Structure formats: structure tokens, C-alpha cells
Amino acid sequence: MARAPLSLLPLSLAMPALALLLAGCQAWPLADDEASLMEDPLAGAPPIERGLDAEGLAGLLTAELAGQRGDYRRAAEGYLTASQRYRSAGLAERAALAASFGNEPALLDRAAREWQGLAPGSPAPARLLAGLAVQRGDWDEALRQRLALVREGGDSEISPLVESALAANADPAPLLSRLRDYLATAPEDARRHDAELATAMLEVAVGETDAAERRLERLGARAPELPALWLTRARLAQEANDPRAARSAARRGLEVSPGDARFILLLAQSELRLGNVAAAEAQTDALLEEHTGDAALTIGLARLYLDEGHHEPARRLLLPLVESPEAPADAFLLLGDIARAEGEIDNALLYYRQVPPEQGFLLSRLRAAEMLVEDDRLDDARTFLRNERLRHDDWFSDLVSLEVELLDREGLGQDADALLDRELARTPNDEQLLYLRGMRAWEAGDLAGMERDLRRIIERNPDNAMALNALGYTLADQGPASRLAEARELVKRAHALEPDNPAILDSLGWVHYREGDPQAALPWLERAYRVMPDQEIAAHLAEVLWALGRREEARELVGEALERFDERPLIDDLLQRLPGIAPR
């Protein structure tokens, strides 16, 4: 793939690219259009003072050339290897830049951890690792890295992180414990105040509302000028179903931060819950006057009314939006929801069908079909989805999959299977539908049927890592021992295509375990769980730890999984097979 000229890249992207292209071996000849570029931003990195032998130099040159060709994965791997060889934080930073520019989150995580280990006082790798932890839902690690930033004097942002964690249904207990440990030694400053707010949120989440109230009272006495304090108090009051207290806190917040849209929204929400619709509309109208033409704000306000069960004010806000030539998709979707809630099926269908092929497209079609099914019009729902497939050919496979899901919900699995067979007879090489049918065969215990469909995908597309991994893992997990070598080769092919995919890393580890080598399995499973801590990988890792005699670690991991995951079929199966692995 050709690399775009740096002059055409946004500055935020060009800078990392320059760092890659101009780093290191300055004697290497540059193309004419690159020779005049600015100096390497990392030129001040510590020099390599020892060990630069032929192999090390070759590795750095390979990384340099890979960066020039736009092969950022290879560049990052090269810099990372060199940083480990020479213990250079500068090279680890280059590896992180390359991985970031190449959109390689797992590789970026490895590089950032190496960078942090070599430069423990630097805030940059901690910031990177916190962001990556948020992306994969590891909120405890994200908080740990955020607190490391705070200790180094960086921005706090602890309360927004905790708020996001709670919105994602993260377990609040370990976060609360970590924050209380931090507060035990934290100095009295703005960063501590932010951590106090976050701690109060978590105390409410675990049911310690009295402790949260006392904490907020103390904080209010020490730092009453903090808008975040009143924002937190208003939100907590709303969650406690106390709209009067929420209204009072929102008004206090507006005194501290006049015109703050967050407090205006909370005030409007409080008025709605108190039944004062006119007062709420006055607040939202004033807000819209200050932000004329802000469609996103208008939609947000409409959602506020809908959440509180007030359809008409929401409709009043949304109707002008759909009259615009550039009407936002969410406006049609919400108007469809309003019409559906009021039993206006034909109007709802009209709105849902106007959601264009972008964000919200499949959701709108699903809601339309669900609405028809709820009205005892299953045949009409299926006709609607069939017509939508004709209208939107690019969404054909997704709409077939949606109809399959709908039929399954209605207990019509045979009809769903027939639909897939019929559509695959027309489009026999549709990889998405082949994969779906293969997974349905696996769920039904038909391993031969699953293998048939996955083999067809692989024959047509040997680089389909998802099909390679699914078939390899299933052969290793459920196939005979005679097919373990075949399973290993399939998963290795998938790994070569996507070396940082946690599902494939898990499969590699599981193949080694099934082959009787738990020691070889362990690093793959540990790496997979670090990147994607889900119940399946946890079950595999716990079983391998148990097999290696690391019994307490296995029990701790199972205990963590029991607390962390509401649905955990593989953990439950593991407990049945190995009762002793249950946490004490």
C-alpha cells in the first residue's frame, strides 16, 4: 500500500511519521521529498553507547526502512526489539509511535509497557496504557495508570474515568479499594478533590451512600467552588430518586459555573421528574437559543424528554431537524421510537426506513421488524426485511443475519436455518453468512457442518483469520487427538495474519495445552487475558495454572472471574470438572 506524502497528512499524524522516518541512522539516504523535512523530534533520546553490533544495526535499519515503506507493524517490532536489546527508552518510544500510527493496540500496549519500564517517571507511557486499558474494559488497570500519572504531577481526570467505568458496569469494589489506598497518603490539593469525588461515586455504587454523603459534605466545606462537586451531588441525587435535592445542587452549580450546559440539563431533568414540564422546556429553550443550529444538542435534549416519558416535547424538538436536507439519522430513529411507543405503526415504519445507510441503519431496521412482530405481523416483518435487502444491497448479509436473529428470538430456529440455506444457495460464497451458518452448526453440535462451511471460506479466502482460528480452536477443543497437529497449523496461520488478536493468542495457548504442554501454553494465555480479560480466556488460563501446580493463582483467577462476569459458562464448566479450583 502506497504511503501518503507527509505534506498531505494532518500535523498530528505527520509528527509521529516524521519521528519514524527520520530517526536513528542518519546516514541512510533519503528521497528528495524527505531530505528537507524537520529534524527528528526524538533526536534527543539517549544515545546507544554499547552493544551496537552488526545484528543490532541490521535490526534498526530494518525498522527504519519499514517505517519509510509504511509498514508500521514491522517498524514497531524492530524498535521494540532494539529497545529491549539496548535498554533504550527512546527506542521504546519510537516503537510506541509506530504502533500507534499503524493502529496496532496490542503491539502499542507491549511497547508502552517497555517504555514505562525503561522510563518509570515519564507520564507519556502511563497515559497511553490508561487509554488502552479503557479500550479493552480493564478499568482497574486504567485507574492504576491514571493514579501513576497523578503521582507524577499530571492531570487527574480520575472522576471522569470512574464515571465511564460505572457506565460500563465495571465492578466498583476494586476501584474503590484502589482509590481509598491513594487517598490515605494524597496531599490536599485539586487532584485529591477530584479523587474524593470519584470515591464518592464508587461508594454510592457499592451501597455506601452515607459514606458518600459525608465525603461530599466535607469536600463541600473545603472546596465549594468546584463545579464537579455540585455536578456529582446533583447526579447522585438523581440516582437516589431525589429530584428536589438534584435541583438544588444544579442551581448551586449554576451559581459557581454560570451558563454551564451540564447544570442546565440536570435542572431540566429535575423539573421533569417533579412534573414541571413547562419549567423544563424553559430551561432547554434557553439552552438552544445559546447554541443555535446544534443538532447534536437538540437530539440530546430530545432524549432527555424521552427518558422521562414526555413524547410531545421531544417530537417538537426533532421535527424541524428532519426537514433539513442533512437531517441526522438519530432524528429519524427517535421519531420512529416515539411513533412506535404511541402505537402509530405506519408512521414509525416510515421514520425507521428513512434512517440512511450509516450509523443506526441496522438498529432502525431491527426496531421496525420487532415492532411488526409485537403487532403479530411476523410475515410483514420478514417481507419488510426482504425488501430492505433489495433496496440496500451493501447491507444484504447484515440484513439476512438480522432476520435470522429475529426468527431465533421467536423460537423459529428451523425457519432461520432454512433462510440461511436459501440465501447461501443464491450467494454460495458469502463469507459472513457461511460463518454464521457454521457457528449455528457448532452450537447444534454439528461439527461436520461447521467444518464444511469454514473450509469453504478458507478455500475462497485463505487469509480469513477469523475462519482459520474458529476451525483450529474447535478442532483442538472438541476434535480427536489425531487432529491436534492440523488444529495447530490452522491457528498458526491465523496468528501470522493477526499476531496480536487475543482470541487467536488464546487459541494458540489452548492448542499447546491440549497437546500436553501447559508450560508452553501459559505465556500465550497470559498475554491474551492481559489484552482481553473475558471469561473464556480466564477459564483456559486458570486450568493451565492448575495443571502447573499454581493452585492458589488459579483459585484467585476463578474468584475474580466469578465476581467480574455475570455470564460465565466456561468458568461454570471448569468448576464442575475441577471442584477444587473454586476460591476458598
Secondary structure by P-SEA (a helix, b strand, c coil): ccccccccccaaaaaaaaaaaacccccccccccccccccccccccccccccccaaaaaaaaaaaaaaaacaaaaaaaaaaaaaaacccaaaaaaaaaaaaaaccaaaaaaaaaaaaaaccccaaaaaaaaaaaaaacaaaaaaaaaaaaaaaccccaaaaaaaaaaaacccaaaaaaaaaaaaccccccaaaaaaaaaaaaaaaaacaaaaaaaaaaaaaacccccaaaaaaaaaaaaaaccaaaaaaaaaaaaaaccccaaaaaaaaaaaaaacaaaaaaaaaaaaaaaccccaaaaaaaaaaaaaacccaaaaaacccccccccccaaaaaaaaaaaaaacaaaaaaaaaaacccccaaaaaaaaaaaaaaaaccaaaaaaaaaaaaaacccaaaaaaaaaaaaaaaacaaaaaaaaaaaaaaacccaaaaaaaaaaaaaaacaaaaaaaaaaaaaaacccaaaaaaaaaaaaaacccccaaaaaaaaaaaaaaaccccaaaaaaaaaaaaaacccccaaaaaaaaaaacccaaaaaaaaaaaaaacaaaaaaaaaaaaaacccccaaaaaaaaaccccccc
